[in-house]
Amino acid sequence: MAKILEVNEKNVWFEQAGHREKANYSFWRGEQASFYPNDDSLIEQSAIADHIAKGVMPQAPIIGPDTAVVAFGSCFASHIRTYLSDLNFNVLTRSGRAYISKFGDGMVNTFAIRQQFEWAWLGREPKVALWHGADKTALGYDEDVRRRTLKMFNAAEIFIITLGLSELWYDEPTGEVFWRAPPLQYFDPERHKFRMATHAETVENLKQIHAMIRAHRPAATIVFTVSPIPLTATFRPMSCIVADSASKALLRAAVNEFIGAGWDPNLFYFPSYEVVTRIFQRPYMEERRHVHKHVLEFNMQLFERYYCKTGMTDADLLAKFNAARELDQKVVDEGHWAVPRMNVGHHPSPVS
């Protein structure tokens, strides 16, 4: 943690990672200023607490082996389902016929996620066929699947919801949004259109998801996170790198605005996006989309330490962090081939 050493009317001197550093103090910085870490900061004993977990984690772990967990959305939700299942925790969405189990990592925009809650709890069906499986077939609005989804939602004690996309395909006559792009065999250029979600729409979707959970599961914990996996392709006439930056920024800003300053004590943001994009030097594999195994595993271990009652200590997590950073440095020094590859599995969405 940065320690203030000296202050005058122009500058503030602080110690960070054993170094004396100076910042301009012409403007008031407040009582709780946190300084951006340098490389040396990330090898300190308090690196995780100061530069990753500060201000966003629960005070104590809240998930026990019997806690009913529902996780869906983009890819992080899929990874956390697998990770918690391997710990023998009670992950309701680990398998089954419900769409949030079978295709949960393909529901990557906030409209698609909101649709599942409205369908289960409010009985609200889209007017047209919006939901398609990985094999491109239309899934329909099967009542048995809805009841299974309802049963999971009614039992859930923690909802982990991962946001992935701001780019949308929608049905123009109804305005309703697809999970993904429309399958080619169903595509109708006269009615199937593309657009970006707005910031206001995204905040409103989060608000409605939260309101439904609070109405039906008032004591449940809600965790929002943003997927670090970039777009495979953009449907906008611009660089995909630029489009991806805008897409993620919109999601991150909406979550930040919605969660605010702790107005709901059981509502959290988990920084999976920041862990990947801010902490490691070379987090992505050669194709620059999927995350190296050691980076993904540290993300899961960070979640375990702060959310799960497994007894993982700060010292345990720091050791895992240091091991991951060593592999990260090996990638930088020796190339991507120098570390074990992970099985990235099947990603059903053309963009994730």
N, C-alpha and C positions, 0 to 999 in steps of 0.2 A: 504494500500500500504506500502511496506517495505521502511523504511527511513534510509539512510546511516548516521551513527553516528560518526564513526571514522575509519581511514584507516592508516595502516603503511605498511612496506615492506613485512610483512608476513600475516597479517590478516585484515579482514574488519569486523567491528561491525555494526549491523543494528538492528533497532527496528521493530518488527513484532507482531501485536496483543498485544501491550503493553509489550512485552518481549524483553530484550536485547539479541541478538544472535550473534554468531561468525561464520565466514566462512573463509576458507583459501584464502589468497590473493596473493599467490606466482605467479599466472598466471593472466594476464589481463582479466577482466570480461566484459569489454566494458562499454559503457555509458548507456545502456538500460536493464541491467540485471533484470530479474524478478525471485524472489525466490519462490520455491515450498511452498504452504501453509501448515501450521499445523492446528490442529483442532481449535485452538483459532482464527486463521486468518479467518475462515469461518463464524464466528459470528460477524465480524466487519461490519459496515455500508457499507463499500466499497468492501465487499467480492465478489459480482457478477462482478462488474466492473473490479476489479483487477485480479481475479483468474479464471474467466470464459469468459467474453466478450472481454477482452483486446486484441486489435490487429486483431480481426476477424469480428467484427460487422460493419455494415454501420454507417455513421456519424449521420444519422437521419432515422426514419422509411420511407419506400418506398412503402408500399402496402396500398392503400386506398380501400374503399368498392367496387369501380368500376374497380380496377386493375385486369386485366385478368391473372389468375394464372393457370399454368400447373404443376402438381406434380405427379411424378410416380417413380418407382424403387422399393426399398425394403420398409419395414414396416413404417418407419418414414414418407415417402411421403403419405402413406395411412392415418396415424394419422393426419398429417397437413391438408390434404384435408378435413377430418371430422371437425377438429377444426375451420378452416377458414370458412367452410360452415355453421357451427353453429353460427358464427359471422355475417352471411349473406354477406360474401365477395364473389367475383366473381370467383369461382373455376371452371374452364372449365372442369376439369376431375372428377367432383363430380359424374357424371352419364353419360350414353350414350352407344352407341354400339362400340365406339373405344376401341381397346384393352388396351390402356393406361388408360382408365376409368374402364373397367371391370376386367382387370387382372393386373393393374399397379403395385400392390405390389408383384407380382410374377416375375417381370423383375429385377432380383437381381444381375446379372453380367453385366459388362460394355459392353460386346459384344451384349447382348440382348437389352440394352438401345440404343446403337448405331444403331442397326438394325431398330428401330422404326423411327429414324430421317432419315436414308437412304431410307427407304421405302416411307415415306411421302414426303420428299423433292426431292429425287433423283429418285424415282420410281424403286428402286433397290429391287428385290425380291430374297430371298434365293432360292437355286436350289432344295432343298428338304424340306419336311415338318418338321419344327423346332418348331412351336408354337402350344402349346396345352393348353386347358382350364383347369379349376379346376376339371372338370369331366373326364379329360384325353383324350377327343376327339380332333382330329386335327382341327385347326381353319382355316387353309388356308390363302390365301392372297387376301381377298375379296376387290374388287375395291371400293365399297361403304364405307367400313371401312377405307380404306386408305384415301379417300377424307375427311372423318370426322376427321381423325387424322391430315391431312394437314390443315384443317380449324382451328383446335385448335392451332396448332403450328404457323400458320400465324397470329393468333390473340393474342398470348401470350405476356405478358409484363414482366412476371417473370417465370422462369423455376426452379423448386425445384426438384433436382435429387438425390435420395438416393441409395448408393451403399451397397450391402449386401454380395456378395460372390466372392471368387477367384477360387473356385473349379468349374470345367467345365465338362459337357458332350458334345461331339461334334461328327459330322458325318465325319468319317475318309476320305472317298473319296473326299469330297468337302472341308473339314476343317471347315465347318460352325458350329456354336455353338448353342445349345438348350437354351431355357429360363431356363428350369429346367432339371432334369434327364429325359430321355426318358420314356414315359409310358410303363408299362410292356407289354401291348399287341402289342406294336410296336418295342420293343427292339430287335435289331439284333446284337449279340456279334461280328459278323464279321466286322461290320462297325461302331457301336456306341462305342466310346472309352471315357476314362476319363483322364483328366490331370489338372494341376494347370495353371492358367493364369500367365504369367510372369509380372514382374514390368514394363518392357519396353512396353509390349502389353497394359497394363492398362493405362499407361501414354498416349500412342498413341490413344487409344479409347477416352480418355478425350479430347485430342487435337482435334480429328475429330468431336466430339460432339460440342465442343466449336466453331470450324470453321464453321460448318453448321449453328449453331444458329446466329453467327455473319454475315454470308452471307445473311441470310433470315430475321433475326430480329436483326439488328445491335445495337439497343438501349436497348434491353431486358436485364434484370438482370438475372444472373445465380447463383444459390446457390447449391453447392454440400454438401452432408452430408453422414456420414457413419452409417449404422444401428448398434445399440448396441446389437441386438438379435443374440445370438451365433448359431452355427451350431446345428441342431438336430442330425445329424450324419455326419461323414466323410466317403468318399469313399476311403480314403488312409489307409494303414495298420498301423495305429498309434492311439494313444490316441486322442479322439475328442477334448479334451481341448487344446492339443498342436496344433492340426490341425486348430482349430478355431483361436488361437492366431496368427498363421502364416497367415491365410486368411485375418483377419482384419488388421494386420500390413501391408500387401502388399497394401491393398486399401488405408489405411491412408497415407502411405508413398507416394503413387502415387499422391493422391490429394495434399499433401503438396508440392511435387516437381512441380506439374503442376501449381498450383495457385501462388506459389512463393511469391515475395515481392510486390504485388500490381501493377503488370504490366497492368492488366485490371481493371479499377476502378469499373466496374459493375459485377465483379466476386468475389464470397464469399464462405467461408467455414463456415457452421454452426456446432457447436461442440456438437451435440446430443450424439455422442458416448462418449465423455469425461464427459458430465454431468452425464450419467448413471454410467460409470465405474470408475470415479475418485472422485466424490463429495459425494455420499451417501455410507453408510456402508453396507446396505443390500438392494440393488436396485431390486433384482430379487425375484420372488415368489418361492414357494417350488420346482417347477420343474426346477429352475435355468435357465430358458430361457426367460420367459415373465416378463416385468418390472412392478413393483407395480404401482398402479393407481396414487399415489401421486408423484412418480418420473416422470412418463409419463406426468402428468399434468404440473409439473414445467417446463419440457422441452418445452411444447407447450406455456406456459406463457412467458418463456424466448424469444421464437421466436416472440411472439406477441409484447413484449416490444420493441425489437430492429428492427423489420421489419414492424409492422402494425401500421397504424394511428388510434389507438383506444383511445389514451389519457392515456394509462397505464404509470404510473410514476415509477421512481426508488424505491420510498417508497412502492408503491403497490407491485412491484416485490419482494422486500426484505421481505415484510410481507408473501407473498406466499412461498418464499424460506424457511423462518423460520418455517412456518406451515408444509412444506414438511419434513424438517429436524426433527421436533418433531415426526412426524409419523414414520420416519426412525428409530429414537431412540426407539420408541415404539416396532417396529419390533424386534430390537436387544434385548430389555429388556423382552418382553412378547411373542414373537413368531410371525410367519406369520399370524396367525389367528386374531391377535389384530388389524389389519387395514382392511378397506373395500377391497374386491376383485374387480378386474375389469373384465369386459366381454372382453376377448381377441379376440373374433371373429374368423373368419375362415382364416387360413393361408394356401394358396393353394400350397405353395412350400414345398417339403419334408425337405428342409434345407433353413434357412432364415437368 
